[in-house]
Amino acid sequence: MRKREKGGFWIAFCAAFFYPFGWLVGRARYQGLTHIPASGGALVVANHISHLDPIYSGLVVHRAHRVPRFLAKHSLWKVPVFGRVLRGAQQIPVYRDSAEAQQSLRAGVDALNSGKVVVIYPEGTITRDPAVWPMYSRTGVARLALSTRVPVVPMVHWGTRDVLDGYNKRFRPLPRKPITIRCGEPVDLSAYRDRPLDAALLREVTDLLMVRVRALLADVRGEPAPTEFFRREAPR
């Protein structure tokens, strides 16, 4: 029997709200929870297909008796009430394309090294892939993984977009739809950890991790995965 990690008032507050909410909006199946370590740091690397994903990511980690810490865009901390909850629950703001971006990664490394479970969506946003596969991802995930010695656990969501499709502004909770959240076996990065931490290595490891996420998603979907990652057009 796993001993539950203590999360404090704000984690209990979130659990009291999100457990019933998660049940109401979908018939969720939580799979592979034993791949999340019972203690010590772990980096959970997930795909991103809906604004509902963080709710179910958090529930998976909490069901594994751990406390989820998310790397999330810093603008969320400015939202009334929600920002207070994020601070109270010790989530980690991400400052993209700024001088504070490295600070975000250091905060993530510190959290992992102090024995916390950190959840990251390497795509940086909900996928734009027309077939809803993972996109070409940012390399911050590789830097986190290689700057620590913690297990790196792939995780996928499927079905959340059928409930909430943010890009098309559709919310259809009824009838309750099947949702699957599955964790896979930790990725072995031992062959990469002693190499110089340069751009080429970060790209290679990021792609490796997202290939594992994509393969896990293909298994959940029951269909073959594409061989390349979708790339968004650069803004003009």
DOSELO-110592 format. One record per residue: x, y, z of N, C-alpha, C in turn. Coordinates in steps of 0.02 Angstrom, whole numbers, plus 32768, in hexadecimal, padded with zeros to 4 digits. Atoms other than C-alpha are relative to their C-alpha. Example, Ala and Ser with C-alpha at 12.3 -4.5 7.8 and 13.67 -1.06 7.14 Angstrom:
REM residues 2
802D7FC5800082677F1F8186802D803C8000;7FD67FC57FFD82AC7FCB81657FD980378025;
This chain:
REM residues 236
802A7FC48000800080008000802C803E8000;7FD77FC38004804C80A57FCB7FEB80318036;800F7FCA7FD1805A812E804C7FF780407FD8;800E7FC38026800D81D0800C803080388011;7FD67FC57FF6808282637FF47FD4803A8017;80267FC87FE6804782FA80578005803C7FD0;80017FC8802F8011838C7FEA7FE98041801F;80167FC27FE07FC7840980647FBA80147FED;80457FE980087F26846D80637FEC80097FB7;80157FEF80447F2784A87FAE7FFC7FC27FD3;8006803E80267F4783FB7F667FBF7FDC8013;803F801E7FEA7EB783B87FD17FC580267FE3;80357FD6801D7E4D844A7F937FF47FED7FB7;8005801280487E73841F7EDD7FE17FBA7FF8;801A804480057E5083667EFA7FB57FFE800D;80477FFF7FEF7DA7838C7F4A7FD6801A7FC6;80247FE580397D7683EB7EAD80077FD57FC1;7FF3802080407DC8838B7E207FEC7FB67FFD;8018804680037D9C82D87E517FB87FFC7FE8;80458003801A7CE082F57E3F7FF8801F7FBA;80047FE280427CFA83687DA880177FCE7FCB;7FE6803280307D6482E37D517FCF7FC87FF5;8031803580077CDD82627D737FC480187FD7;803B7FE680217C5282D27D33800980087FB5;7FF77FEF80477C9E83007C8B80197FC67FD6;7FE8803880287CE082567C5880047FBF8027;7FF880427FE17CEB819C7C7A804A7FED7FF9;7FB7800580057DA581997C9F801A7FBB8016;7FDA803B7FED7E1781027CA380488015800C;7FBD7FEE7FED7EBB811A7CFE802C7FC17FFF;7FD9803C800B7F40809E7CC7804A800D800B;7FB77FFD7FF87FF5807B7CF38017802B8039;7FED7FD57FC87FF680DA7D98803E7FE88024;7FC6801A7FDD807C80667DDD804180167FE0;7FC27FE6801F80F980B27D62801680428020;7FED7FC47FDB80F681507DCC801E7FEB8042;7FDF80197FC3817381347E597FDA8013803F;80227FF47FC0812D81267F09802180378028;7FDB7FCB7FDD81B2819F7F478037801A7FD3;7FCB7FE38027823A82107F047FE780267FC3;80127FD78039823C82827E6E7FEE7FD77FC2;8011801F804081EF82567DC67FE880367FD0;80167FD1803481D382B47D237FCD7FDC7FD5;8036801E8027812D828C7CCF7FF980297FBF;7FFF7FDF8041812F82B57C147FC07FED7FDA;8043800F801A808282C47BC67FF180237FBE;801C7FDE803B802A82EB7B237FCC80328017;802E7FCB7FEC7FB1837C7B1F7FCD800A7FC8;80337FFD80347F0B83757AC17FC3802A8014;803A7FDA7FE87E9083D87B2D80128026803F;7FF67FDC7FC27E8584587BB77FED7FD7803D;8011802D7FC87E4083CA7C22803B7FD58016;7FC9802E7FF17EE5836B7C1D801F800A8045;7FE07FF87FBE7F3383BB7CB97FD57FE48039;802A801C7FCB7E9C83857D20800D7FB58006;7FF780487FFE7EB282CF7CF080497FEC800D;7FBA800C7FED7F7182D87CF880088003804B;7FFB7FF97FB87F6083177DA97FDF7FC88025;802380367FDF7EE282917DD680287FBF7FFC;7FD5803C80067F5682077D94803680018035;7FC97FFB7FCF7FE782457DFE7FE57FFB8047;801D80027FBC7F78825E7E967FE77FBA8011;801680457FF57F2C81B07E81803B7FD2800F;7FC380267FF07FDF816F7E87801C80158043;7FEE7FE97FBC7FE781C37F34803A80318000;7FCD7FCC8004805D824B7EF77FDF80447FF5;80197FBC8009804A83087EEA8019801A7FBD;7FEA7FE88041804D834D7E38801780498003;7FE97FBC800C80B383E97E0F8005800B7FB6;80027FF48047809484327D64802E80397FED;7FDF7FC880218103849D7CF67FCC801F7FD3;80377FE18025808185177CB4801180497FF1;7FEF7FBC8015808585BF7C5B7FF080338037;80037FD27FC7809F864F7CD47FC2802C8000;803B7FD58003800786B17C977FC77FE5802B;8035801D7FD77F9886387CF7800380198048;7FF87FE77FBC7FDE867E7D997FDE80448009;80217FBF7FFD7F8A87247D6E7FB47FFB8002;8048800A7FFF7EDB86D77D687FE780038048;80197FFB7FBB7E7787097E037FEA7FBB801B;8010803E7FDC7E5F867B7E81802B7FC67FE7;7FD98038801B7EAF85FC7E0B804A8009800E;7FB97FF27FF27F5886517E1E80117FF38049;7FF5800D7FB97F4686477EDB80057FB5800E;7FFE80487FF87F23858D7ECF80427FE47FE6;7FC18018801C7FBB85727E5F803A800E802E;7FCA7FF07FD1802C85CC7ED97FFC7FD4803E;800980287FC47FE385707F6E80127FB77FF6;7FF2804680107FF784C87F1880487FF57FE7;7FB88002801280AE84F17EED800B7FE77FB8;7FF580108046809B84E27E318039802C7FE5;7FC27FE180198129851F7DC17FF0802A7FC1;800E7FD6803B811185B57D4C80377FFB7FCC;7FD080038038816485AE7CA17FFF80437FDC;7FF97FC1802481A486507C5380227FF17FBE;7FE58013804181BA862F7B9A8020803C7FDE;7FDF7FCD802A8230868F7B29801080408027;7FEE7FC67FD7826C87007BB5803E7FEE8029;7FC5800B7FD6830087167C2A7FF17FD2803A;801480297FC7829C86B77CAE7FF37FB77FEC;800F804480178288861A7C43802D7FCD8023;7FD3802E7FDF832385C87C8D7FEF7FF8804A;801580047FBA82E285F17D3B7FC97FCC8008;803580327FFE824985887D15801C7FBA7FFF;7FE18042800482B584F47CE580257FF08040;7FDD800D7FC0831F85097D827FCE7FEE8036;803380107FCE828085087DEB7FE77FB87FF6;80148044800E824D84677D9480347FCE8016;7FC9802C7FEA82F884187DB380017FFC804C;7FFF7FFF7FB682F2844D7E6A7FC77FD5801B;803980287FE9824584007E7D800E7FB57FF7;7FF08047800D827E835C7E2F80347FE68031;7FCA80157FD3831D83557E977FEA7FFD8048;801A80027FBB82B883747F357FCB7FCA8009;802B803A7FF8824F82DA7F137FB880097FE9;80457FF2801581B583247EBE7FF27FE27FBA;801680178042815182E67E297FED803E7FD7;800C7FC6802B815383677D9D7FE17FE77FBE;80238011803E80DB835F7D08801080367FCD;7FF07FD08035810D83B07C637FDF7FEA7FBF;801B800A804380B983C27BB98033801E7FCF;7FC97FE48029815083D37B447FEA80267FC2;80177FDC803C80E784107AB17FF5804A800F;80087FBB7FED80CA84B07B137FB9801B7FF9;80457FEC800B801484BB7ADE7FD97FC47FE7;80288037801B7F83844F7AA380157FF37FB8;7FE7801280427FB783F17A077FD6801F7FC9;80207FE7803C7F90843D795F7FFF7FCA7FC9;8000803680317FAA839779077FB87FF07FEC;8045800D80167F0C837A789D7FE67FBC8017;801580437FEA7F0A82C278D3800A7FF7804C;7FFC7FFF7FB77F2982F0798B80397FD4801B;7FC3801F7FE77FD682A2799B802D8035801E;7FD17FCE7FE4806382F679FE802580257FC9;7FDB7FD5802E80BB838679A7804B7FFF800F;7FB97FF17FF4817283B2799680058029803F;80027FE57FBC819F83E27A48803D80298013;7FCA7FD77FE5820A845B7AAA80317FD48027;7FCC802A7FE482AE841B7AF280088009804C;7FFB7FF97FB8829284557BA57FF77FBE8025;800B80417FE0825483A67BCF80407FD88004;7FC18024800082FC835C7B9F8030801D8033;7FD37FE07FD0835A83DB7C077FEC7FEC8048;801780167FBE82EF83AE7C9F80157FB7800C;7FF180487FF8830782F47C81804A7FF38009;7FB8800D7FFD83C382FE7C68802480258038;7FE27FDB7FC883E4837A7CF57FF27FDE8043;801180267FC3839F82FC7D72800B7FB67FF2;7FFB8049800883A582417D8F7FBD7FDE800E;8042801C7FED82EB82297DAB7FE37FD77FC7;802280248035827D81AE7D4C7FD7802F7FD4;80267FD7802F822B81F77CB07FC77FD47FE6;803B802A800D817A81B27C9B7FD5801F7FC8;802C7FE78034811A81C77BF77FB77FF78015;804780057FF0805F81E87C087FD8801D7FC6;802B7FE680367FD282017B8B7FB880078017;80487FF67FF77F2082427B8A7FDF7FF17FBD;80288009803C7E9D820B7B0F7FB680038014;80477FF97FF17DE5823B7B0C7FEF8044801D;800F7FBF7FE17DF582E37B647FEB80347FCC;80137FD080347DE783407ABF7FB87FF67FE9;8046800C80117D3F82EE7A9F7FD28025802F;80287FDB7FCF7D0183477B3B800A804B7FF7;7FF07FB980067D5A83EE7B298032800A7FC8;7FD57FEF80397DA084267A828009804B8000;7FF57FB97FF77DEB84CF7AA7800780267FC0;7FF67FDD803E7E1D84FB79F67FBF800D7FDB;80417FF880227D6C84E179B57FC980178030;802F7FE57FCE7D1A85237A557FC37FD38009;8035802F7FF57CB684867A7580097FDD8044;800180227FC07C8984437B227FC47FD28001;8036803180067C2483A17B1D80087FCA8036;7FF680307FCA7C25834B7BC77FCC7FC88000;8035803280007B8382EA7BA67FF17FE97FBA;7FF880337FCD7B70825F7B8A804A7FF88013;7FBB80087FE87C0C82367BF280277FD37FD0;7FD8802280337C9581FF7B7C803B7FDB8020;7FC680247FE57D2181817B97804080297FFA;7FC07FDD7FFE7DC881CD7BC780347FCF801B;7FCA802B7FE97E6B816D7BD8803D802A8011;7FC07FE37FEC7F0581A87C37802D7FC68011;7FD4803A7FF67F94812D7C2E80488017800B;7FB87FF67FF4804481317C7680267FC47FE6;7FD78036801A80CD80CB7C24803E7FF5802C;7FC3800E7FDB816F80817C628031803A7FFA;7FCE7FCA800481F980FF7C8C80307FF57FC6;7FD28003803A826B81287BFA80487FFC8019;7FBA80087FED831F80EC7C0C802B80347FDC;7FD57FCB801D838F81847BF180497FF88014;7FBC800A7FE7842F81387C368035800B7FCA;7FD07FF780368484813F7B8B800D804A7FF0;7FFC7FB88012846B81FD7B83801A802B803A;7FF57FD57FC6849082397C348047801B8007;7FBB7FEA7FF7854D82477C29801C80247FC2;7FEA7FDC803C8554829F7B807FFB804B800C;80047FB77FF98572835B7B6F7FB980197FF1;80457FE8800684CE83B87B857FFC80397FCD;80037FCE803684C784107ADC7FBD7FFD7FDC;80407FFB8024843B843D7A637FEE7FBE7FDD;800D803E8025844F839D79FF7FE67FC9802F;801680337FCF843E832F7A997FBA800F8019;80437FEE7FE883A783907AD97FCB7FF07FCC;8030800F80358351837D7A317FF57FB47FFB;800480498007837982C37A287FD67FE28039;8024801D7FC78337829E7AD77FB780178000;80467FE88005829C830B7AC07FD97FD57FCE;802180298032827182AA7A227FF67FB98018;800580447FE4829482047A797FC47FFC8030;803680017FCE821E82307B087FBB80067FDE;80417FF780218194826B7A937FEF7FC57FD2;800D803E802581A781CF7A277FE17FCC802F;801D802F7FCF8184816A7AC47FB980148012;80447FE87FF280EE81D77AEC7FD27FEF7FC5;8028800E803C80B081C47A397FF07FB57FF9;800B8048800480C681067A3D7FCC7FE98034;803180107FCC806480FD7AE07FBB80157FEA;80407FE880197FDA81657A927FE67FD47FC8;8015802D80357FD780F479F97FE17FC1801C;801B803C7FE07FBA80607A6B7FBB800D801D;80417FEE7FE57F2B80B97AC37FCD80097FC9;802D7FF380387EDE80EF7A1D7FF37FC27FD6;8007803C80287EF8804579CE800B800C7FB6;7FF07FF080457F41808D792F804980147FFA;7FB97FF080087FEE80AA78E5800E804A8008;7FEC7FBA7FF88049814A7912802280197FC1;7FDA7FE48039809081C0788E804B7FF8800D;7FB880087FFA814A81B8786E80248042800E;7FE27FBE7FF481688274787F7FD28029802B;80287FD47FD6812F82FC78F57FE7803C7FD7;801D7FC5802080BB838478B78023803F8019;7FDF7FC07FEE810D843078B47FD080397FF0;80287FC4800C80AC84D178C9802680317FD3;7FE07FCB802980CD855B784B80188037802D;7FE57FC97FD9813B85E378917FD4803E7FF5;80297FC3800880DA868578B3802280327FD2;7FE37FD0803080F18708782B80028046801E;
